[in-house]
Amino acid sequence: MIKKYIAIFYVATCLAILMYFMWPTKKNQLEFIEEELKKVETKQRILTEKEKELEQLATEKDWAEVDKDSNK
């Protein structure tokens, strides 16, 4: 019976240690968001004028579909 308690304690301890090291901190979340923003900014700079126009048209079309669906 004590072996069961030891096993349960061991598993719970291992899970707690894993969660501690894998749980993201606020700093990590902020760094992740900043990295994603930099990627988007870089992508926006690389696009040609024609690609920017096409992206804007696609976005407008998506919003038009959303508006159409919400008006039903």
C-alpha positions in Angstrom: 0.0 0.0 0.0 2.8 2.4 0.8 4.3 1.6 -2.6 1.2 3.0 -4.3 1.5 6.2 -2.4 5.2 6.5 -3.3 4.4 5.8 -6.9 1.6 8.5 -6.9 3.9 11.0 -5.2 6.7 10.2 -7.7 4.4 10.7 -10.7 3.0 13.9 -9.3 6.4 15.3 -8.6 7.6 14.5 -12.1 4.6 16.2 -13.6 5.1 19.3 -11.4 8.7 19.6 -12.4 7.8 19.2 -16.1 5.0 21.9 -15.8 7.4 24.2 -14.0 10.0 24.1 -16.8 7.5 24.1 -19.7 5.1 26.7 -18.5 5.8 29.9 -20.4 6.6 33.0 -18.4 5.3 36.5 -19.2 8.7 37.4 -20.6 8.7 34.5 -23.0 5.2 35.3 -24.2 6.2 39.0 -24.8 9.3 37.9 -26.7 7.3 35.5 -28.8 4.8 38.3 -29.7 7.6 40.7 -30.5 9.3 38.1 -32.8 6.0 37.6 -34.6 5.5 41.3 -35.1 9.0 41.6 -36.5 8.2 38.7 -38.9 5.1 40.4 -40.1 6.9 43.8 -40.5 9.6 42.1 -42.5 7.0 40.4 -44.7 5.3 43.7 -45.3 8.5 45.3 -46.4 9.4 42.5 -48.8 6.0 42.6 -50.7 5.9 44.4 -54.0 3.2 47.0 -54.7 1.2 44.5 -56.7 1.3 41.9 -53.9 0.2 44.6 -51.4 -2.8 45.5 -53.7 -3.7 41.8 -54.0 -3.4 41.3 -50.2 -5.6 44.3 -49.6 -8.2 43.1 -52.1 -8.3 39.6 -50.4 -8.7 41.2 -47.0 -11.5 43.4 -48.3 -13.2 40.4 -49.8 -12.9 38.4 -46.6 -14.5 41.3 -44.6 -17.2 41.6 -47.2 -18.1 37.9 -46.7 -18.1 38.4 -42.9 -20.4 41.4 -43.2 -22.7 39.5 -45.6 -22.8 36.5 -43.1 -23.5 38.8 -40.2 -26.3 40.6 -41.9 -28.3 37.4 -42.4 
